[in-house]
Structures are given as structure tokens and as C-alpha cells.
């Protein structure tokens, strides 16, 4: 029996997941993996490992920054096993 690896994360996949989970009023997902070539966690492909998320969501209201970031991390948990190594989160109001 062979086990296939989960697909390498893409900005579009992360964006779709975040839209469904957090209903953002603003969302931008940028794959910055190419800028991290040779760094820890890089996969040698130049994509799928390092992302920047700029997001605003009504679900963030009344939550501190740690709780806001936790919502984003929790929504994207499935991508960690697929190679997501680093996530820079910028919460917008």
C-alpha cells in the first residue's frame, strides 16, 4: 500500500480555506517561499512553504492578537503536514 503525500500548499488553497473558516472582510495570501530558498523548511521547489497572510475578519473583534493569530493557525492546520513551514500573519482592522 502506498501513501500519497498531501498536495503542496498553494496561496489559492490557503485563501479558500481562510475564506471558509473566517469569513474575512479583507484577505491577501502571498507565497514568499522563493525568497527563503535554502532556509530551514524550504522544500527546494520555491513554493509552498513560507506564506504571508494579511487578513481582517469580524471573528477577530474583541480578541487579542494571540487569539486572532490562533484562529488563523487553527484554520490552516491541515497545511502543516503538507509542508507549510512559516506563516507571517498581519491582522488588519
N, C-alpha and C positions, 0 to 999 in steps of 0.2 A: 504494500500500500504506500502511495506517495502522498505527501502533504504539500500542498502548494502554499507558497508564501502569500500573505495578503498583498494586494497591489501597492505599489509605491505611492505615498501620499502626493496629491496634487493640490494646488491652490483652489481649483474648482471644487474638489471633493471636500476640502475643509470649509469652503464658503457655503456649500449646500448644507452641510451638517450644522454649521453655526446658525444659518437662517432658520432651519427647522427647530433647533433647540432653544434659541434665544430671541427669535423674532426681532432682530436688530433694526433700528431706525437708520443706522449707518454701518457699513461693513466694507472693509478692504482687506484682502488677504494677499500677501506678497511672498513669493518663494525667493528667498535670499540665499539658497543653497550654493549657488555658483561662487558667491563671494566668500564661502567658507571651505572651499576645496582644500584638502589636506589637513583640515582641522579635525578635532575629535568629533566623531559622529557622522562625518561626511561619508557618503557611500561611493564616491568616485564617479558618479553619474552627473553631478552638477545640478541635481534637483531632488526634491522630496525629503529633505532632512531639516532644513532651517527655514522657519517662516516668521513673518511679522503679521500680526493681526491688529487692525485699527477698527474699533467697534464701539458703538453706542447701543444700549438696549434698555427698554423700560424695566427689565428684570434687575438692573443694577441699582435702581432707586433705593436709597436707604441702606445700602450695603457698603462696607468699607472696601478699599482697594484689594485686599487679600481675598475677600469673599467674591468680589467681581471676577478676579483672575481665576479663582477656583471654579466658577461656573464655566468659564471658557475651557480650562483644562479638563474638567469633567466631560464636557460635550465632545472633546477631541480625543478622549482616552483610547478609542479603538485604533487611532492612527499611530500610537506609540509603538505597538508591536509591529507595525508596518514600516517603521524607520524614522518616524518623526522624532528628532533629537533635540531641537531647540525651538522655543516659541517665545517671541518678543510680543508682549501684549500692550497696546496703547488704548486705554479706555477713554472715550470721548463723551462729553456731556451733550 
